[in-house]
Amino acid sequence: MTTPGDDILAVLKSFVDVVPDEDKELLRSAIDAMSRPRAVTGGVVYAGGQRPGRLAADLRTPEGIVRLRDAVEVTPIFPVGEAEFESADLDEEEFSSRTLSLVKDEAAPFEQRSEALAELLIRNDRNVSVVILQALEDPDTDIEWLGVITAAAERATFAEGDQRHRLKIAIAKATRRFQTAPGFRAELAWAGIRLYGSLIEREEVDSLVEFLAPSIGPDTRQVTLQAVQRVFENAPPEQTIPVQRLCDRICEIARLYSHPDVLTFGDNAAIALNAIQALAALDDPRAIECVRQVTAAGHGWFIDRLSDLLTRLRESWSDNKVDSQSLEHIDLTLSACSM
């Protein structure tokens, strides 16, 4: 008689020939443990892990739960569904409750809380969004833990409109905290800006200007410019949307970084590209002025890259039936690239 446990063992064996050599020993050890009578008394194996194409497992043994995470590289041709077996000790509700309690336990070791949060994300636990929101909205949340929570928020699902509204407000506040915290780590602010940019309505895009202030570092400005581009990648802003303040600030950045004395390979060029593209996405004709400044300086390598980016924007707008006047602005900007 075949049991669910036998099915899981067969799945594990099927991976032996396709995993990288460095994972084979670990996989064989897991198979050997499962093959011994009573060695594994329950558990769950599921696809995913923390990265696509990885296998994850919780195995109950007489010594306790053995957790296998991201240890086995699998190819898409092997479908791995969720398969539970003789699992009274690993009830999903009980696991969720215990793991949520650990995540919220401020006295618990930081690493354990982080791992517990990762487990909930792997399982797409329905309660993880609630825990994330609570931590983001708490003004006393430790700044390091706030960074972990912000990264988790990028991966979590917030299906309800009220949750997304609360998340938008909370993530903006968290991003401001990152920028003023001692020992500021810019990557935390980047995660916050990316998420905030994905949550705002088109009518709210002007709020991104605070993350383009002169006091903001160049890399953070670049992430913000990319967020602006994503908001308008399918269509320019309607005339009723207030964007003048944002346009003016982006124009300042575009003029500065596209100046011949400033424009060089590397970070400056990346910011200049993103600023001009964002200005064009906002349907601001001053993008043409910045392009002409670059072409006059003879930076062909920059113009070629910018032309490719603007062509993609024009194609996206055209596919979405954008009005002819906005398409004409893009065409004039592209024409400036070839002068």
BALOBA-1460 file (C-alpha; in Angstrom, 3 decimals):
// residues 339
<rec num="1" residu="m" x="0.000" y="0.000" z="0.000"/>
<rec num="2" residu="t" x="1.356" y="3.430" z="-0.972"/>
<rec num="3" residu="t" x="1.164" y="6.138" z="1.672"/>
<rec num="4" residu="p" x="1.506" y="9.934" z="1.251"/>
<rec num="5" residu="g" x="4.897" y="9.511" z="2.849"/>
<rec num="6" residu="d" x="5.907" y="7.127" z="0.059"/>
<rec num="7" residu="d" x="4.754" y="9.699" z="-2.499"/>
<rec num="8" residu="i" x="6.969" y="12.357" z="-0.953"/>
<rec num="9" residu="l" x="9.900" y="9.945" z="-0.836"/>
<rec num="10" residu="a" x="9.406" y="9.262" z="-4.549"/>
<rec num="11" residu="v" x="9.398" y="13.015" z="-5.269"/>
<rec num="12" residu="l" x="12.618" y="13.497" z="-3.326"/>
<rec num="13" residu="k" x="14.281" y="10.595" z="-5.190"/>
<rec num="14" residu="s" x="13.260" y="12.132" z="-8.516"/>
<rec num="15" residu="f" x="15.391" y="15.167" z="-7.702"/>
<rec num="16" residu="v" x="18.656" y="13.276" z="-7.205"/>
<rec num="17" residu="d" x="19.686" y="13.457" z="-10.863"/>
<rec num="18" residu="v" x="18.823" y="17.124" z="-11.351"/>
<rec num="19" residu="v" x="20.136" y="18.893" z="-8.255"/>
<rec num="20" residu="p" x="23.573" y="20.540" z="-8.184"/>
<rec num="21" residu="d" x="26.369" y="18.328" z="-6.877"/>
<rec num="22" residu="e" x="26.701" y="20.348" z="-3.670"/>
<rec num="23" residu="d" x="23.069" y="19.498" z="-2.786"/>
<rec num="24" residu="k" x="23.177" y="15.773" z="-3.587"/>
<rec num="25" residu="e" x="24.625" y="14.700" z="-0.236"/>
<rec num="26" residu="l" x="22.017" y="16.618" z="1.723"/>
<rec num="27" residu="l" x="19.214" y="15.240" z="-0.441"/>
<rec num="28" residu="r" x="20.455" y="11.667" z="-0.065"/>
<rec num="29" residu="s" x="20.629" y="12.137" z="3.697"/>
<rec num="30" residu="a" x="17.012" y="13.265" z="3.718"/>
<rec num="31" residu="i" x="15.985" y="10.290" z="1.596"/>
<rec num="32" residu="d" x="17.918" y="7.922" z="3.862"/>
<rec num="33" residu="a" x="16.227" y="9.371" z="6.950"/>
<rec num="34" residu="m" x="12.785" y="8.987" z="5.408"/>
<rec num="35" residu="s" x="13.535" y="5.409" z="4.326"/>
<rec num="36" residu="r" x="14.248" y="4.220" z="7.867"/>
<rec num="37" residu="p" x="11.248" y="2.768" z="9.727"/>
<rec num="38" residu="r" x="9.675" y="5.338" z="12.042"/>
<rec num="39" residu="a" x="12.462" y="7.815" z="11.263"/>
<rec num="40" residu="v" x="9.921" y="10.346" z="9.983"/>
<rec num="41" residu="t" x="6.514" y="10.274" z="11.630"/>
<rec num="42" residu="g" x="4.903" y="13.237" z="9.923"/>
<rec num="43" residu="g" x="5.467" y="16.472" z="8.088"/>
<rec num="44" residu="v" x="4.861" y="18.464" z="4.956"/>
<rec num="45" residu="v" x="6.830" y="18.956" z="1.715"/>
<rec num="46" residu="y" x="5.959" y="21.761" z="-0.668"/>
<rec num="47" residu="a" x="7.421" y="23.620" z="-3.617"/>
<rec num="48" residu="g" x="8.827" y="27.086" z="-3.308"/>
<rec num="49" residu="g" x="11.216" y="27.733" z="-0.495"/>
<rec num="50" residu="q" x="12.359" y="31.336" z="-0.338"/>
<rec num="51" residu="r" x="13.330" y="31.347" z="-3.995"/>
<rec num="52" residu="p" x="11.538" y="30.055" z="-7.134"/>
<rec num="53" residu="g" x="12.356" y="26.485" z="-8.074"/>
<rec num="54" residu="r" x="13.360" y="25.422" z="-4.576"/>
<rec num="55" residu="l" x="12.028" y="22.671" z="-2.346"/>
<rec num="56" residu="a" x="10.990" y="23.188" z="1.268"/>
<rec num="57" residu="a" x="10.009" y="20.607" z="3.901"/>
<rec num="58" residu="d" x="9.078" y="20.163" z="7.547"/>
<rec num="59" residu="l" x="9.764" y="16.616" z="8.739"/>
<rec num="60" residu="r" x="8.733" y="15.266" z="12.155"/>
<rec num="61" residu="t" x="11.262" y="12.861" z="13.672"/>
<rec num="62" residu="p" x="11.604" y="11.385" z="17.159"/>
<rec num="63" residu="e" x="14.229" y="14.064" z="17.828"/>
<rec num="64" residu="g" x="11.963" y="16.934" z="16.752"/>
<rec num="65" residu="i" x="11.082" y="18.825" z="13.575"/>
<rec num="66" residu="v" x="13.697" y="18.865" z="10.802"/>
<rec num="67" residu="r" x="13.284" y="21.881" z="8.529"/>
<rec num="68" residu="l" x="14.690" y="21.757" z="5.003"/>
<rec num="69" residu="r" x="14.772" y="25.193" z="3.345"/>
<rec num="70" residu="d" x="16.103" y="26.131" z="-0.094"/>
<rec num="71" residu="a" x="18.347" y="23.097" z="-0.054"/>
<rec num="72" residu="v" x="17.274" y="21.453" z="-3.285"/>
<rec num="73" residu="e" x="17.337" y="23.074" z="-6.701"/>
<rec num="74" residu="v" x="14.547" y="21.637" z="-8.848"/>
<rec num="75" residu="t" x="13.564" y="22.175" z="-12.469"/>
<rec num="76" residu="p" x="10.031" y="23.175" z="-13.513"/>
<rec num="77" residu="i" x="9.465" y="19.825" z="-15.274"/>
<rec num="78" residu="f" x="8.989" y="18.177" z="-11.870"/>
<rec num="79" residu="p" x="5.657" y="19.392" z="-10.454"/>
<rec num="80" residu="v" x="5.742" y="19.404" z="-6.668"/>
<rec num="81" residu="g" x="2.403" y="19.925" z="-4.989"/>
<rec num="82" residu="e" x="1.729" y="20.175" z="-1.288"/>
<rec num="83" residu="a" x="1.610" y="16.692" z="0.249"/>
<rec num="84" residu="e" x="0.868" y="16.082" z="3.912"/>
<rec num="85" residu="f" x="1.338" y="12.751" z="5.638"/>
<rec num="86" residu="e" x="0.366" y="11.375" z="9.059"/>
<rec num="87" residu="s" x="0.687" y="14.884" z="10.374"/>
<rec num="88" residu="a" x="-1.236" y="15.270" z="13.603"/>
<rec num="89" residu="d" x="1.855" y="16.870" z="15.163"/>
<rec num="90" residu="l" x="2.166" y="19.486" z="12.398"/>
<rec num="91" residu="d" x="-1.357" y="20.892" z="12.203"/>
<rec num="92" residu="e" x="-1.215" y="23.949" z="9.917"/>
<rec num="93" residu="e" x="-3.303" y="26.149" z="12.228"/>
<rec num="94" residu="e" x="-1.149" y="25.241" z="15.195"/>
<rec num="95" residu="f" x="2.037" y="25.905" z="13.234"/>
<rec num="96" residu="s" x="0.691" y="29.276" z="12.072"/>
<rec num="97" residu="s" x="-0.285" y="30.298" z="15.595"/>
<rec num="98" residu="r" x="3.078" y="29.328" z="17.102"/>
<rec num="99" residu="t" x="5.026" y="31.015" z="14.312"/>
<rec num="100" residu="l" x="2.988" y="34.219" z="14.516"/>
<rec num="101" residu="s" x="3.581" y="34.355" z="18.258"/>
<rec num="102" residu="l" x="7.328" y="34.043" z="17.703"/>
<rec num="103" residu="v" x="7.320" y="36.832" z="15.100"/>
<rec num="104" residu="k" x="5.542" y="39.172" z="17.538"/>
<rec num="105" residu="d" x="7.711" y="38.223" z="20.527"/>
<rec num="106" residu="e" x="10.094" y="41.171" z="20.942"/>
<rec num="107" residu="a" x="12.063" y="39.232" z="23.552"/>
<rec num="108" residu="a" x="12.835" y="36.410" z="21.114"/>
<rec num="109" residu="p" x="16.210" y="36.341" z="19.287"/>
<rec num="110" residu="f" x="16.185" y="38.578" z="16.193"/>
<rec num="111" residu="e" x="17.294" y="35.766" z="13.871"/>
<rec num="112" residu="q" x="14.557" y="33.424" z="15.065"/>
<rec num="113" residu="r" x="11.897" y="36.078" z="14.536"/>
<rec num="114" residu="s" x="13.221" y="36.748" z="11.023"/>
<rec num="115" residu="e" x="13.203" y="33.050" z="10.158"/>
<rec num="116" residu="a" x="9.683" y="32.678" z="11.517"/>
<rec num="117" residu="l" x="8.508" y="35.599" z="9.382"/>
<rec num="118" residu="a" x="10.156" y="34.031" z="6.322"/>
<rec num="119" residu="e" x="8.289" y="30.781" z="7.055"/>
<rec num="120" residu="l" x="4.960" y="32.597" z="7.067"/>
<rec num="121" residu="l" x="5.799" y="34.268" z="3.742"/>
<rec num="122" residu="i" x="6.815" y="30.940" z="2.199"/>
<rec num="123" residu="r" x="3.495" y="29.442" z="3.220"/>
<rec num="124" residu="n" x="1.561" y="32.569" z="2.160"/>
<rec num="125" residu="d" x="-0.023" y="32.536" z="5.608"/>
<rec num="126" residu="r" x="-3.253" y="34.511" z="5.616"/>
<rec num="127" residu="n" x="-2.317" y="36.250" z="8.880"/>
<rec num="128" residu="v" x="1.129" y="37.485" z="7.875"/>
<rec num="129" residu="s" x="-0.219" y="40.706" z="6.338"/>
<rec num="130" residu="v" x="-1.869" y="41.590" z="9.669"/>
<rec num="131" residu="v" x="1.398" y="41.116" z="11.575"/>
<rec num="132" residu="i" x="3.311" y="43.214" z="9.032"/>
<rec num="133" residu="l" x="0.798" y="46.059" z="9.218"/>
<rec num="134" residu="q" x="0.838" y="46.063" z="13.018"/>
<rec num="135" residu="a" x="4.623" y="46.376" z="13.074"/>
<rec num="136" residu="l" x="4.680" y="49.093" z="10.400"/>
<rec num="137" residu="e" x="2.030" y="51.152" z="12.160"/>
<rec num="138" residu="d" x="3.696" y="50.904" z="15.562"/>
<rec num="139" residu="p" x="5.900" y="54.018" z="15.974"/>
<rec num="140" residu="d" x="7.983" y="52.173" z="18.573"/>
<rec num="141" residu="t" x="8.983" y="49.284" z="16.296"/>
<rec num="142" residu="d" x="12.763" y="48.793" z="16.452"/>
<rec num="143" residu="i" x="14.408" y="50.253" z="13.335"/>
<rec num="144" residu="e" x="16.228" y="47.022" z="12.457"/>
<rec num="145" residu="w" x="13.042" y="44.999" z="12.792"/>
<rec num="146" residu="l" x="11.242" y="47.649" z="10.760"/>
<rec num="147" residu="g" x="13.712" y="46.943" z="7.951"/>
<rec num="148" residu="v" x="12.898" y="43.221" z="8.050"/>
<rec num="149" residu="i" x="9.178" y="44.002" z="8.082"/>
<rec num="150" residu="t" x="9.494" y="46.389" z="5.126"/>
<rec num="151" residu="a" x="11.299" y="43.762" z="3.049"/>
<rec num="152" residu="a" x="8.598" y="41.242" z="4.017"/>
<rec num="153" residu="a" x="5.865" y="43.694" z="2.997"/>
<rec num="154" residu="e" x="7.267" y="43.700" z="-0.552"/>
<rec num="155" residu="r" x="6.675" y="39.946" z="-0.731"/>
<rec num="156" residu="a" x="3.381" y="39.667" z="1.170"/>
<rec num="157" residu="t" x="-0.110" y="39.839" z="-0.306"/>
<rec num="158" residu="f" x="-2.453" y="42.621" z="0.795"/>
<rec num="159" residu="a" x="-5.674" y="41.807" z="-0.991"/>
<rec num="160" residu="e" x="-8.100" y="44.019" z="0.906"/>
<rec num="161" residu="g" x="-8.457" y="47.670" z="-0.067"/>
<rec num="162" residu="d" x="-8.342" y="48.841" z="3.542"/>
<rec num="163" residu="q" x="-5.104" y="46.927" z="4.125"/>
<rec num="164" residu="r" x="-3.484" y="48.455" z="1.049"/>
<rec num="165" residu="h" x="-4.526" y="51.947" z="2.138"/>
<rec num="166" residu="r" x="-3.097" y="51.429" z="5.627"/>
<rec num="167" residu="l" x="0.060" y="49.916" z="4.140"/>
<rec num="168" residu="k" x="0.572" y="52.925" z="1.862"/>
<rec num="169" residu="i" x="0.447" y="55.335" z="4.799"/>
<rec num="170" residu="a" x="2.554" y="53.150" z="7.080"/>
<rec num="171" residu="i" x="5.282" y="52.420" z="4.533"/>
<rec num="172" residu="a" x="5.718" y="56.137" z="3.800"/>
<rec num="173" residu="k" x="6.231" y="56.799" z="7.517"/>
<rec num="174" residu="a" x="8.663" y="53.881" z="7.785"/>
<rec num="175" residu="t" x="10.680" y="55.202" z="4.835"/>
<rec num="176" residu="r" x="10.986" y="58.592" z="6.523"/>
<rec num="177" residu="r" x="12.240" y="56.854" z="9.677"/>
<rec num="178" residu="f" x="14.908" y="55.018" z="7.672"/>
<rec num="179" residu="q" x="16.194" y="58.294" z="6.250"/>
<rec num="180" residu="t" x="16.634" y="59.935" z="9.641"/>
<rec num="181" residu="a" x="17.775" y="56.913" z="11.665"/>
<rec num="182" residu="p" x="21.350" y="56.783" z="13.013"/>
<rec num="183" residu="g" x="23.538" y="54.581" z="10.814"/>
<rec num="184" residu="f" x="21.039" y="54.986" z="7.966"/>
<rec num="185" residu="r" x="21.000" y="52.086" z="5.502"/>
<rec num="186" residu="a" x="19.812" y="53.344" z="2.148"/>
<rec num="187" residu="e" x="18.591" y="49.953" z="0.931"/>
<rec num="188" residu="l" x="15.845" y="50.015" z="3.570"/>
<rec num="189" residu="a" x="14.527" y="53.289" z="2.170"/>
<rec num="190" residu="w" x="14.732" y="51.872" z="-1.365"/>
<rec num="191" residu="a" x="12.463" y="48.976" z="-0.410"/>
<rec num="192" residu="g" x="10.019" y="51.406" z="1.162"/>
<rec num="193" residu="i" x="9.958" y="53.692" z="-1.883"/>
<rec num="194" residu="r" x="9.470" y="50.790" z="-4.286"/>
<rec num="195" residu="l" x="6.520" y="49.528" z="-2.280"/>
<rec num="196" residu="y" x="5.042" y="52.987" z="-1.748"/>
<rec num="197" residu="g" x="5.305" y="53.710" z="-5.477"/>
<rec num="198" residu="s" x="3.411" y="50.511" z="-6.269"/>
<rec num="199" residu="l" x="0.582" y="51.434" z="-3.875"/>
<rec num="200" residu="i" x="-0.134" y="55.064" z="-4.713"/>
<rec num="201" residu="e" x="-2.802" y="56.135" z="-7.172"/>
<rec num="202" residu="r" x="-1.792" y="58.152" z="-10.224"/>
<rec num="203" residu="e" x="-3.349" y="61.211" z="-8.566"/>
<rec num="204" residu="e" x="-0.945" y="60.813" z="-5.629"/>
<rec num="205" residu="v" x="2.310" y="60.629" z="-7.581"/>
<rec num="206" residu="d" x="3.270" y="64.170" z="-6.580"/>
<rec num="207" residu="s" x="3.891" y="62.846" z="-3.057"/>
<rec num="208" residu="l" x="7.047" y="61.135" z="-4.344"/>
<rec num="209" residu="v" x="8.745" y="64.528" z="-4.581"/>
<rec num="210" residu="e" x="9.771" y="64.349" z="-0.919"/>
<rec num="211" residu="f" x="12.077" y="61.451" z="-1.816"/>
<rec num="212" residu="l" x="13.817" y="63.617" z="-4.434"/>
<rec num="213" residu="a" x="14.823" y="66.408" z="-2.054"/>
<rec num="214" residu="p" x="18.397" y="67.779" z="-2.313"/>
<rec num="215" residu="s" x="19.227" y="66.116" z="1.000"/>
<rec num="216" residu="i" x="18.338" y="62.682" z="-0.415"/>
<rec num="217" residu="g" x="21.225" y="60.533" z="-1.660"/>
<rec num="218" residu="p" x="21.687" y="59.888" z="-5.401"/>
<rec num="219" residu="d" x="20.828" y="56.173" z="-5.222"/>
<rec num="220" residu="t" x="17.594" y="56.900" z="-3.369"/>
<rec num="221" residu="r" x="16.699" y="59.531" z="-5.948"/>
<rec num="222" residu="q" x="17.231" y="56.965" z="-8.673"/>
<rec num="223" residu="v" x="14.843" y="54.475" z="-7.029"/>
<rec num="224" residu="t" x="12.267" y="57.281" z="-6.742"/>
<rec num="225" residu="l" x="12.651" y="58.243" z="-10.404"/>
<rec num="226" residu="q" x="12.066" y="54.614" z="-11.359"/>
<rec num="227" residu="a" x="8.905" y="54.613" z="-9.233"/>
<rec num="228" residu="v" x="7.629" y="57.654" z="-11.163"/>
<rec num="229" residu="q" x="8.316" y="55.892" z="-14.453"/>
<rec num="230" residu="r" x="6.348" y="52.824" z="-13.385"/>
<rec num="231" residu="v" x="3.298" y="54.911" z="-12.464"/>
<rec num="232" residu="f" x="3.097" y="56.338" z="-15.990"/>
<rec num="233" residu="e" x="4.618" y="53.546" z="-18.068"/>
<rec num="234" residu="n" x="1.250" y="52.809" z="-19.717"/>
<rec num="235" residu="a" x="-0.119" y="56.336" z="-20.076"/>
<rec num="236" residu="p" x="0.925" y="59.919" z="-19.215"/>
<rec num="237" residu="p" x="-0.795" y="61.821" z="-16.399"/>
<rec num="238" residu="e" x="-4.195" y="63.318" z="-17.104"/>
<rec num="239" residu="q" x="-4.318" y="67.118" z="-17.070"/>
<rec num="240" residu="t" x="-6.284" y="67.012" z="-13.813"/>
<rec num="241" residu="i" x="-3.445" y="65.267" z="-11.959"/>
<rec num="242" residu="p" x="-1.202" y="67.732" z="-10.038"/>
<rec num="243" residu="v" x="2.361" y="66.969" z="-11.138"/>
<rec num="244" residu="q" x="3.955" y="70.404" z="-11.593"/>
<rec num="245" residu="r" x="5.964" y="70.285" z="-8.369"/>
<rec num="246" residu="l" x="7.239" y="66.810" z="-9.213"/>
<rec num="247" residu="c" x="8.027" y="67.771" z="-12.805"/>
<rec num="248" residu="d" x="9.978" y="70.832" z="-11.715"/>
<rec num="249" residu="r" x="12.130" y="68.841" z="-9.298"/>
<rec num="250" residu="i" x="12.801" y="66.063" z="-11.818"/>
<rec num="251" residu="c" x="13.698" y="68.666" z="-14.427"/>
<rec num="252" residu="e" x="16.273" y="70.138" z="-12.014"/>
<rec num="253" residu="i" x="17.815" y="66.689" z="-11.558"/>
<rec num="254" residu="a" x="17.755" y="65.941" z="-15.285"/>
<rec num="255" residu="r" x="19.453" y="69.239" z="-16.156"/>
<rec num="256" residu="l" x="22.103" y="68.767" z="-13.480"/>
<rec num="257" residu="y" x="23.052" y="65.187" z="-14.292"/>
<rec num="258" residu="s" x="22.876" y="65.577" z="-18.082"/>
<rec num="259" residu="h" x="25.252" y="68.556" z="-17.997"/>
<rec num="260" residu="p" x="28.443" y="67.759" z="-19.965"/>
<rec num="261" residu="d" x="30.632" y="68.434" z="-16.899"/>
<rec num="262" residu="v" x="28.641" y="65.968" z="-14.782"/>
<rec num="263" residu="l" x="27.530" y="63.256" z="-17.192"/>
<rec num="264" residu="t" x="29.916" y="60.313" z="-16.997"/>
<rec num="265" residu="f" x="29.685" y="56.532" z="-17.111"/>
<rec num="266" residu="g" x="28.270" y="54.995" z="-13.947"/>
<rec num="267" residu="d" x="25.948" y="56.445" z="-11.333"/>
<rec num="268" residu="n" x="25.634" y="59.930" z="-12.839"/>
<rec num="269" residu="a" x="24.631" y="58.508" z="-16.201"/>
<rec num="270" residu="a" x="22.080" y="56.194" z="-14.583"/>
<rec num="271" residu="i" x="20.449" y="59.083" z="-12.722"/>
<rec num="272" residu="a" x="20.425" y="61.232" z="-15.862"/>
<rec num="273" residu="l" x="18.778" y="58.433" z="-17.859"/>
<rec num="274" residu="n" x="16.134" y="57.840" z="-15.223"/>
<rec num="275" residu="a" x="15.444" y="61.555" z="-14.765"/>
<rec num="276" residu="i" x="14.956" y="62.245" z="-18.478"/>
<rec num="277" residu="q" x="12.834" y="59.128" z="-18.892"/>
<rec num="278" residu="a" x="10.697" y="60.107" z="-15.879"/>
<rec num="279" residu="l" x="10.285" y="63.619" z="-17.300"/>
<rec num="280" residu="a" x="9.172" y="62.138" z="-20.628"/>
<rec num="281" residu="a" x="6.782" y="59.753" z="-18.830"/>
<rec num="282" residu="l" x="5.251" y="62.799" z="-17.139"/>
<rec num="283" residu="d" x="4.703" y="64.223" z="-20.645"/>
<rec num="284" residu="d" x="6.859" y="67.243" z="-19.812"/>
<rec num="285" residu="p" x="8.339" y="68.859" z="-22.975"/>
<rec num="286" residu="r" x="11.437" y="69.919" z="-21.013"/>
<rec num="287" residu="a" x="12.730" y="66.392" z="-21.594"/>
<rec num="288" residu="i" x="13.605" y="67.544" z="-25.119"/>
<rec num="289" residu="e" x="15.801" y="70.342" z="-23.739"/>
<rec num="290" residu="c" x="17.781" y="67.841" z="-21.641"/>
<rec num="291" residu="v" x="18.233" y="65.506" z="-24.615"/>
<rec num="292" residu="r" x="19.579" y="68.357" z="-26.742"/>
<rec num="293" residu="q" x="22.048" y="69.219" z="-23.990"/>
<rec num="294" residu="v" x="23.426" y="65.677" z="-24.129"/>
<rec num="295" residu="t" x="23.528" y="65.438" z="-27.931"/>
<rec num="296" residu="a" x="25.391" y="68.743" z="-28.128"/>
<rec num="297" residu="a" x="28.077" y="67.269" z="-25.904"/>
<rec num="298" residu="g" x="28.410" y="64.258" z="-28.205"/>
<rec num="299" residu="h" x="27.633" y="61.501" z="-25.679"/>
<rec num="300" residu="g" x="26.544" y="58.938" z="-28.280"/>
<rec num="301" residu="w" x="26.608" y="55.991" z="-25.875"/>
<rec num="302" residu="f" x="24.145" y="57.793" z="-23.605"/>
<rec num="303" residu="i" x="21.835" y="58.848" z="-26.431"/>
<rec num="304" residu="d" x="21.656" y="55.277" z="-27.792"/>
<rec num="305" residu="r" x="20.545" y="53.939" z="-24.418"/>
<rec num="306" residu="l" x="18.081" y="56.779" z="-23.863"/>
<rec num="307" residu="s" x="16.609" y="56.287" z="-27.327"/>
<rec num="308" residu="d" x="15.944" y="52.617" z="-26.541"/>
<rec num="309" residu="l" x="14.173" y="53.497" z="-23.281"/>
<rec num="310" residu="l" x="12.040" y="56.213" z="-24.873"/>
<rec num="311" residu="t" x="11.101" y="53.901" z="-27.752"/>
<rec num="312" residu="r" x="9.791" y="51.333" z="-25.259"/>
<rec num="313" residu="l" x="7.786" y="54.037" z="-23.502"/>
<rec num="314" residu="r" x="6.315" y="55.208" z="-26.799"/>
<rec num="315" residu="e" x="5.358" y="51.647" z="-27.758"/>
<rec num="316" residu="s" x="3.654" y="51.118" z="-24.393"/>
<rec num="317" residu="w" x="1.680" y="54.347" z="-24.729"/>
<rec num="318" residu="s" x="0.726" y="53.523" z="-28.297"/>
<rec num="319" residu="d" x="-0.487" y="50.049" z="-27.280"/>
<rec num="320" residu="n" x="-2.693" y="51.694" z="-24.652"/>
<rec num="321" residu="k" x="-4.224" y="54.150" z="-27.145"/>
<rec num="322" residu="v" x="-2.689" y="57.296" z="-25.633"/>
<rec num="323" residu="d" x="-3.771" y="60.558" z="-27.278"/>
<rec num="324" residu="s" x="-1.817" y="61.747" z="-30.304"/>
<rec num="325" residu="q" x="-0.490" y="64.917" z="-28.630"/>
<rec num="326" residu="s" x="1.363" y="62.919" z="-25.970"/>
<rec num="327" residu="l" x="2.738" y="60.549" z="-28.598"/>
<rec num="328" residu="e" x="3.925" y="63.598" z="-30.549"/>
<rec num="329" residu="h" x="5.862" y="64.788" z="-27.488"/>
<rec num="330" residu="i" x="7.626" y="61.421" z="-27.286"/>
<rec num="331" residu="d" x="8.347" y="61.526" z="-31.015"/>
<rec num="332" residu="l" x="9.894" y="64.998" z="-30.697"/>
<rec num="333" residu="t" x="12.052" y="63.777" z="-27.809"/>
<rec num="334" residu="l" x="13.182" y="60.798" z="-29.877"/>
<rec num="335" residu="s" x="13.921" y="63.111" z="-32.810"/>
<rec num="336" residu="a" x="16.153" y="65.169" z="-30.535"/>
<rec num="337" residu="c" x="18.141" y="61.984" z="-29.853"/>
<rec num="338" residu="s" x="19.095" y="61.754" z="-33.537"/>
<rec num="339" residu="m" x="20.173" y="65.383" z="-34.050"/>
